[in-house]
Each structure stands twice: as C-alpha cells, then as structure tokens.
Amino acid sequence: MRGLATRALVFGALGLVALPVLFLLYQSASLLTGEAVAVLWASSTWWATLRTVVYGLVVGVLCLGLALPLAWVTHCTDLPGRRFFQVVLNLPLAVPSYVSAYVVVAALGHGGWVHFLLEPLGVESMPDVRGGVGATLALLWSYPFALLVVQAALARLDPRLWEAAQSLGASPWQAFRRVVLPTLTPALGAGFLLVALYAISDFGAVSLLRFKTLSFVIYQRHDSILETYQDEAVFLSLLLVVIAGLFVAGLELMRGRVTASLSSQAAHRPWPVVPLGRWRAPATAFCVAVALVGVGLPIAVVAWWLGRGLYLGHDVGIPWRATSISAALAVVAAVVALGAAVAPALLGRFGRESDAAAVRVAALMGYALPGIAVGLALVSMVTANAYALYQTVTLLVAAYVIRFLPLALHTLSESLLAQNRRVYDAARSLGLGPTRAVTRVVLPMSRPALWAGLLAVLIAVIKELPVTLLLAPIQVGLPGMQPVQFETLATKIWSLTVDEFLSQVAPVVLILLALATAGLLLRPDTTKLRR
C-alpha cells in the first residue's frame, strides 16, 4: 500500500470527490464579473442563506429531540418489543425528502386527507403547508440520521458508569442526567450535525414546497434562460458548499470527541434492563406514534390517494420503465463506487496517519457536497470541455459515484479500523504477501461492511433527485432498439408532485419505498463487528 503508483491511484480516486468543488472554484475565477459576483451581496442571497442555516438548525434540534428518547428506551429499558422498535424506528431513513413533502401536501394540504375528514364538519379550506413550516415537517423523517449515531454510542458505552451512579444513591433519572447524558453529548452533537447537514443540502422538499433555501434558488438560477443567472448559480453553489463545509468541520470535531470519549469505554456486556415503571405505557405509546407517523403515515397517505385515483378512474399504472432504469442505475453505480472505495479504505487502515486523515476527510465530504452543487459543477464542466458526455448515462453514473463514493468509503473504513490488527500480522507471519493477506483475510472479514456499503450507495442512488434532474439524458436505448424516454422513480415522483397529480404518483412512491426499505432491511449491522 506504500508504493508510489498505488498511492497515486488511491488519491486519484479520492480526488474524484473533490472534483466538483475544484471545478466550481475554477469556474468562479473565470466568471469574476461584477454583475455575477454581486449576487453574493444581494439581500435575496442573504435571506436565502439565513433561511438555509435556520432551517438546518431547527430540523437538527427537532430530530435530535426525537432521537435521544427513542435511542434510550429501545436500548436500555424494558420497553415491550424494543428489538422490533430498534429496526422499525430507523425505516423512515428510506423515505426521501420529496416523498415526505408529498406526504405533507397529500395529508395536510387543501383537498388532502385531513381536509377530506374535516370537510363534513364545515371546514372549507386548509392552511397553506407550503413554505418553511411544510419543509420542516417533511424533514422530520430524517431523524434516523441522529438515532443511528446515538444508538451506536449507547452500544459502546460501558454500563458500569450507570451502575456506579446507581450504587452511589442516584435515581435512574439522576444517573441518566448526570452520567450518561454528558458522555453522550459528543454523539448528540454529531447526530445533530448530520441531520442539519442533510437539511441544508436538501432539494426535494424545499423545491416541492417552494421554500427558497439556497438549494432551491440555485436550481432556479441554473434553469433560467438568462446567462447572468446561470453564472450566479455557480457562486451560490460555492456559498452552499462553504456553509456545508462549516457544518462538516463541526462534524469532524464531534467525531474526534466521540472516539476519544468511547474508545476506553467499550462495553463488554449488555446494559442492565432499566425498568420504566409508570412510564412504560407512555414510552410505548411514544414509540408506536413515531413508527406510525414515520412508516405508517406515508404508506397510508399513498394508499389513500391510490384508492381515490382508482375510484375516480385516473391512470395509475405501474411505472415499469422508471423502476427498471432506477434499479439498473443503482446497481451499476453501487458496484463501481464500492470498487473505487476499497483502495482508499485500505490506505486509511494500513497507511500513515496523514493518509488516514485524508481518507477520513474524503469520507466526510460526501455529507458536505450538496447534490445540486455536484450536478451543477458537472454540467458546467462537460458542456465546456466534453460536450459529448452531456446528458449521457455514463456521466450520470459517474456523478452518482462522485456523490456517493464517501458512503461506501466511510462504511468500509470504519469496519477495517474495527478489526483486530493482529489478524493481518498473523496472515503475514504464515507466509502470505501483503496483497494476498488483504484479499484472503482482511477483506473477507469485512464482508458485512462491503455489503452494507453496497446497499448504502444503492439506496442513495434510488432516492437521488437533483443530480438526476440536472444530468439525466432525455432518451435512452440499446443499439438496434427504439429509444425510450429516460425517467427514474425520483424524477417521476418530482414531476408528478410538482403538477399535483397525487393519484398518479402514488404507485411510484410505493415502489420507491419498497425498494429503499428492502435495501435498508438487508443492510447488515457493522457496529457489531468484533475487534
């Protein structure tokens, strides 16, 4: 892993992640006209920036308020069916933001589910859910980002801290508040930042609900016929990347603190079951309510609109073409991304500390690069230098790999770092060379992480909207066959929802949710690898 050619190959793969940002910097330098740069000082830009930051902070706080009690009651208490809830409460991760926005509109909007139920009571209209309130409600489905982090932190926390506080006379609440909660603070910060970063880079919910954050404004500028507006989109994209980078810097800081606070506290036995007592019924009701809203409500709303469409005779056919295109793209992109992640992950495990830091930063950049910025950078790059690639499947798959390579890299890197280092040394002592030791011992031990990384990228590609909107070809076809319209499940949902064809979009949403949920359920738990 220390050869010059190998290191060049590895850092070339990592450079793919930074390529959109580098090109945005290059293009902004070539567009330094007063008219284009003036957009950074415009009041509309500052209002969009303020909305973006506040949106991320509010969504992060609300989701963390859900994640902390859910993680505690499902990990450490006598909650009925807590193993079931540990799985079900993470399933909203399969709901893309544009689907949750569709659910908000379909349930709470005028003519929606709630309006239909209240109409016999004389309610003629419903408040407009579009804007910041609706977008915030739609992003509450992202709470599993924080829940997964807190669950992992609790799994690694030594229960003897809790027991020591109890033995010194602290009540369960006092032991949690004075001992457990301060230890979990870094993990809570990391979970908050993950949700906030997801919110500020979101495009689906804010575009469907017309909430003018930077992502939505960038798309409007890029889609304009005015060249000045298209130039302004470049500078706005850089501004969004800077904001996301600041959040990622905080995430990296929190990650270091989490590692430091938990590295010496590996739990060697399960937590004692904490009796909930009189809080057992409210805790169970809380978990059931979150599960019903997070999983049951999207399915119920979609099924209701599907039934209504069938009753009214609307065309609600199954989108076979969009399903097959989405599945094929997801599989190809996931395999390529996982293959590209292996060498950098191995370098992070066996290379120098500086190499490991570079790999870690590259993995975090996946959270920092908004899809709208990646898509815009690649559009600008290929139209200026390689127009033949514009609106081709090749470019779209390359964009998916650039966007989601860090997902596979992060999962595999964490697994390799969790392995017992003596395993590799033992393989070498038995006569295996470095390459054979890695391929025959190290990677097979990380098979669950490889599978998890593959599924993580697959789910992300199926859900991805802005990159697909900006880069997808108009038509696609095999040689000798009639070209057909190119559409994925994500773009079909977005276009139908924008036009408010809620009945027609229902079967598309159900298929996307089924694919994403199946991938999420099949994904193995890499946090339980033995050290």
KAZI-V335397 format. One line per field, one symbol per residue. psi: psi as a letter, one per 30 degrees, with the letter a starting at -180 (. if undefined). burial: b if it has 16 or more other C-alpha atoms within 10 Angstrom, else e. A space follows every 10 residues. Layout:
psi=???
burial=???
//
This chain:
psi=fgkeeeeeee feeefeefee eeeeeeeeef gikeeeffff gkeeeeeeee eeeeeeeeee eeeefeeeee eeffeflhkk heeeeeeeff ffffjlefee eeeeefeflk gaeeeeefef ggjfllkkfl aeeeeeeeff fgffeeeeee eeeeffkjff eeeeeefggk leeeeeefee eeefeeeeee eeeeeeeeef fkeeeeeegh jileeeeeee eeflfkeeee eeeeeeeeee eeeeeeeeee eeeeeeeeee ffeghkkfll kkjjkfbfge eeeeeeeeee eeeeeeeeee eeeeeeeeee efgljhlkie eeeeeeeeee eeeeeeeeef feeeeeefef aleeeeeeee eeeffeffjk eeeeeeeeee eefffifffk hleeeeeeee eeegefeeee eeeeeefflk ffeeeeeefg gkleeeeeff eeeefgeeee eeeeeeeeee eefkeeeeef fklelkllkf lkklkkklee eeeeeeeegh ieeffeeeee eeeeeeeeee efkljffgkk .
burial=beeeeebeeb bebbebbbbb bebbbebbee beeeebbebe eeeebeebbe bbbbbbbbbb bbbbbbbbbb bbbbbbbbbe ebeebbebbb bbbbbbbbbb bbbbbbbbbb bbbebeeeee eeeeeeeebb bbebbbbbbb bbbbbbbbbb bebbbbbbbe bbeebbeeeb eeeebbeebb eebbbbbbbb bbbbbbbbbb bbbbbbbbbb bbbbbbbbbe bbeeeeebbb bbbbbbbbbb bebbbebbbb bbebbebbee bbeeeeeeee beeeebeeeb eebbeebbeb bbebbebbbb bbbbbbbebe eeeeebeebe ebbebbbebb bebbbbbbeb bbbbbbbbbb beeebbebbb bbbbbbbbbb bbbbbbbbbb beeeeeeebb bbbebbbbbb bbbbbbbbbb bbbbbbebbe eeebeebbee ebeeeebbee bbbebbebbb bbbbbbbbbb bbbbbbbbbb bbbeebeeee eeeeebbbbb bbbbebbeee bbbbbbbbbb bbbebbbebb eebbebbeee e
//
